[in-house]
Amino acid sequence: MTNGQPIPVIIDCDTGVDDALALLFAVRHPGIDLRAVTCVAGNTDVDGVVRNTLTVLERAGAPDVPVARGAERPLIEAPRSARHVHGHDGMGDLGLPAPRRSPADVDAVTLLRREILASPRPVTLVPTAPLTNIALLLRTHPEVTRNIERIVFMGGAAGAGNATPVAEFNVWHDPEAAAVLLTAGVPITMYGLDVFTRVVVPGAEVRRLRASAEPGTRLAGDLLAHRPAHPGSRPDDPAEDAGGLGDAGALCAVADPRGLTTHRLPVEVSLAPGPTRGQTVVDRRPRVGESELHEGVREQPLVEVGLDVDVERYVRLYLTTVERPSV
């Protein structure tokens, strides 16, 4: 909370197992006022993302949060899903029922603009997906930045990637959109793979959540069980049931920013064809190098890059939040 009031938050997602974990957290944390959710193709196709988002909000006992359908493909690239990670339906193939809720009758960019400008306090925008909707918003309606407090996005990496050796999936999926995000002109926090993979809920806690009679809490446990912290581990390994929070860590960083250690660093996205496309090039050098000495210093956006995280703090925060009864 800021000044005792909940933080107005809008999530842009590609729900997705760990996007679902993030939605469950946002709905139930008392310091977050979830004002809208927008959907984009990524982990699965955009219609599947809309369905999954509505289902999760319903299961979480969320109020009538508006949900809108957004871009069905990146700005330039063809869509490339991650069903091999999230299951055919994007939600771990848990067999969840179809939602009774319906999406808003406006598109994602229209909903983003409306909710950002209507908020009585500046909004925190949390993209946990490819950044296509956000790029379209910023280019079509740049006036929204006057009422955005900051953007906390799950994406990028200062070290190794996952989609390629150097590129993280969300940025790799739509590199041009990520490059547009960095020009937003508002404070930006990058919750990338350097911290994303580290926040893991122990197996005993996952099993306890799965045994809950409360639908939202039980769903959190089932989703975590689908996100093993150590893929490929043996079935008899006690770590087998442990589950990574993934995208939900970005929401933890909104609710409790002191759990995330960031450094303000220049970041740019590689847009060139080839093996580095989609890489977030994070300049961690203590001084300029020969390139700058010979060719001059180029202006680059400064981003708060997450490089360390208090794992126990965020695990405790997540568990305490998702086990709250729905309102």
N, C-alpha and C positions, 0 to 999 in steps of 0.2 A: 504494500500500500504506500501511497504518497500522501502526506498530510492527513492520514487517517482515512483516506478514500481509496476505493479500489481503482486499479489501473485499467483504463479502457483499452481493450485489446481486440484486434482483428487478426484472425488466422487465415492464411492462404495455404492450402494443403493439397496433397494428392493421395488421400487416405486409402491404403497403406496401414500396415500393422502399427508402426511406431507413430504415425500421424494420429491414429486412433488413440494411442496412449497419451499423446499430447492433448487431444480434445477432452478426454476424460479428466485430465488434470485441470485444464482451463475452466471447465464447467464447475468443478468442485472446490477450487481454491478461493477462499473468501477475499483475497486481495486482487482478484482478476474479475473484471467486468467484461465478459465475452460479448461483443456487440454484433459480430457477424463472422461468417465463415465463407470463403470463396474457394472454388475447386478448379483444379487444372490437371491435365493429363500428365502422368509421370509413372508412378508405381503400377498403375493400371489405366485403362481408358477413362476419359473424363466422365462419361455417364456412370461407370462403375464407381468412380470417386464420389460423385454426388450421392449415389445410393448408399455407399459405405458411411459417408459423413452423416447423413440423416439417421441411419441406423444407430450409429454410436451416440449421437446426441439424444436419441430416444431412450436408448439403454441407460445412459447416464442420468436420466431424469432432468435434462436441461430445459430451461424455459424456451419460449418460442424464438430461438435465435435464427435470423434469416440466413439462408444458405443459397448461394448462386453458382450456376454452371459457368465455367470460364473456357479458356483456350483448349482446344482439342489436339493441338500439335504445337511444337516450338515455332519460333519466328522463322527459322530457315530449315532446320533439320527435320527429318521424318521422326514421328514419335517412336520411342523405344522404351518398352515397359520393363518392369522388374518383377514380373510374375514368378520367376524362378526363386525369388526371395520371399514375396508376399503371398504366394498362392494364386490360383487361377482367378479368384474373385478379389484379390488384393487384400483380403482380410484373413489370411491363413486358412481359407476353406473351412471355416468353423461352422458353416451351415446356419448362419444367422438369418432370422426372418426378414422379409422385405419391410422397409419402413412404412409407417402410416403417414408420416409427415411428407410434405411436398416442398420442393425448392421455391425460391422467390420467382416472381414473374419478370425479373430483370436479369441481365447478364452480369458477370462478375465485376467487370470494370465499372459499370453503372452503380452496382451495390457498394463497391469500395469507395467511389467518389462520394456517394450519398452519405454513407455512415461516417466517413472521415470528417467531412465538412459539418455534419450535424452534431458531432460529439461536443459536449460542453467543455471538455478538456482535451488537450492534444492526445492523440491515439498512439499506442505502441503497435506497430505492424510486425507480425511474426510469420514470415514465409517459411514453411517446412517442406518445400517442394521446388521443382523447377520454376524459374522466376518469370515466366512468360506473362502471366496476368499483371505482375507488378511493373514490368517494362511497358506494357501497353497503357497502364494507368499513368505512369510518369510521363510518357510521351504525349498522351492524349489530354491529360488534365494535370499539368504541372502545378496548378494552384493548390493541390491537396497538400503539398509539402508544408504549407504554413500551419497545418493542424496535425502534423505527425511529430510526435515527441522523439521517436527513434525507431529504427528498424533492427530487429534481432532476427537474423536469418540463419537457418540450418543449411550450411553448404560450404564447399571449399575445403581446403586443407593447406596447412603450412608445410606438411611433410608428405607422406605417401597418400595416393588416391585409392579409390576402390573400383570405379568404372574403368579406369586405366591406371597404369602405375603412378600417374601424377595428378589425375583428375577425379574429383568427387562426383557422384552421380547427378545431383541436382544441378550443379553448374555445367557439367558435361552435357546434360540433356538439352540445355539451351544456353550456350555460352554468351551469345549476343545479349540475351535478356539479363544475364548476370552482370555484364559490362555496363548496361544501362542503369541497373540498380546502384552501382558504385558512384554514379553521377547524381544521385538523388538530392544531394545538398543538405541532408539531415544526418545526425549521428547514426552510425551503423556499427552493430556488433556482429561478428562472424563466429557462430558456434559451429566449428568445422570438425572434421574427422579426428583432429588431434585430441579433442575432449569427448566427442560423440561416442566413441567405442569404449570409453573407460567407465561409464556409469552403469553398473551392472547390479541388478537385484538378486540377492542370493536365492538359491533353489528353495530353501525352507520357507522363505517369505512368498515366493511365487506359489508354492503349494498351498500356503495358508489363504492367499487371495482366491485361488481356484476353488477352495472349499466354502467360500462365503455364500450365504443365502441372498445377498444383495446383488442384483443383476449387474450394476456398473462395476462394482468391486470384483465380481467373478470374471467379468469380461476382461478387466485389466490383467488378471492372473492368466487367463487363457491366451491373451495376446503376448504376454511376456514369455510364456512357455513356447510360443512359436518363434521367438527371437532368441535362440540359444546364444549365450555369451561366447561359447567355444564351439563353433560348428565343426562337426567331425569327431567330437569326443565320444567315448564309449558309452553305451547305455547304462552301464553300471558305475559310471563316474559320478560322484556326488555333485559335481559342477554342471552336470547335464541339464538340470532344470533351471539353472540360473538364466535370467533374461536381461538383455540390454534395453535401457530406456530409449536410446536413439533420439529421435526428434523431440521427445518429451523433455529432454534435458534443456532445450532452448526455452521452453516455458518455465522450467525451474529457474533458469537464469533471469527471466523477467520478474518472477515472484521474489527471488532471493539473489540479487546480482553479486552479493559478497561471496557466494560460493564459487564464482568463476573468476579466474585470474586472466586478465587481458593485457595486451600490449598494443599501443597505438602505432600502427605500422602501415607503410604504403602497400597497397594491394592492387593488382591488375589481373585481368583475365586474358589468357592466351587465346586468340581467335584464329590463329594460323592453322591451315590444314596440317594433318600429321599427328605424331604421337604426343605432342604437348597440348593439343586443342582441348580447351576446357580447364586447363590448369589455373588455379589461383596462385599467381606469383607473388609471394609474400616476402618483402625485403627486410630481412632480419639482420643485415650487416650493421656493424657499429659505426661505419664511416663510408663515404662514397668510394667507388672503385674507379678503375681505369676508364670504364665506359663513360661515366659522368665527367671525368677529368678531360677526356678527349672530345666528347660529343655534347657536353652540357647536361644539366639536370632537367629531366622531364617532370612536369607536374603530375602527381599521382594521388588518388584519393587516400586519405588516412582512415583506417578502419581499426576498431577495437577488436583485435584477433584473440579469441580464446585459446590459451596455450596450456592452462592447467585448471583442474577442477577438484573441488572437495567432494569426493565420491560418496563418502558416508553421509555427508550433509544432504546431498541431493537425493540419495536413496531414502533417507529418513523423511525428507520433505515429501517425496512422491507418495510413499506408503501412507503417511498421515493424511494426505489430501484425498487420495482415491478411496480411502476407507471412511471418509465422511459420508453420512447419509445424504441422499439427494434431497433437495429442498422441495 
